[in-house]
Amino acid sequence: MSDLVLMTGASGFLGRRLLRAWLRGTSARLVACVRPRNGKSPAERLALTANGHDAALRAAYDERVRVLATDLAAPDLGLDGSQREELA
């Protein structure tokens, strides 16, 4: 199993459940590609995923999840050169 998971859709209905399952069932680090929406930053949108759940899940989220502002419809996901290099 990979030590790093790149995930899209993490702020959606199914994505939130998959993100929680990855955090509970693995020790992998996660990079979540999330777009800004409704005046909220990607980090704000995804942080709602861990709110209201057990302390262990919140700690795993804080420790192992990195949120990247992306646009799946944009060239190179809307990432700059250094972000693309880091992911590669």
Secondary structure, 3 states (H helix, E strand, C coil): CCCEEEEECCCCHHHHHHHHHHHHHCCCEEEEEECCECCECHHHHHHHHHCCCCHHHHHHHHHHEEEEECCCCCHHHHCCHHHHHHHC
